[in-house]
């Protein structure tokens, strides 16, 4: 009788620990994913604002060459960032 009770107790505790670990892992994964998305959006927003600001100031100074260079640099950066994805999926971009 004692042996059967030990098995039931160990089995139920093991199931409980596995369930808690799975729930904890899922919640941790979801929080990390949300934080990563936030960081990517923040980085993209900062990059966009810096490009807009640099282009705006070049246009205010009536420096077309600098404005065109800024646009070309931003285009080259985006093409460089998309380069690895474009090689794998050429029809996406």
DAHU-V120350 format. One record per pair of residues at least 12 apart in sequence whose C-alpha atoms are under 8 Angstrom apart, sorted by the first residue. I is the first residue (numbers start at 1). J is the second residue. Records with the same first field share a line. If there is no record, write none. Layout:
I->J, J
This chain:
51->70, 71, 74
54->67, 70
55->67, 70, 71
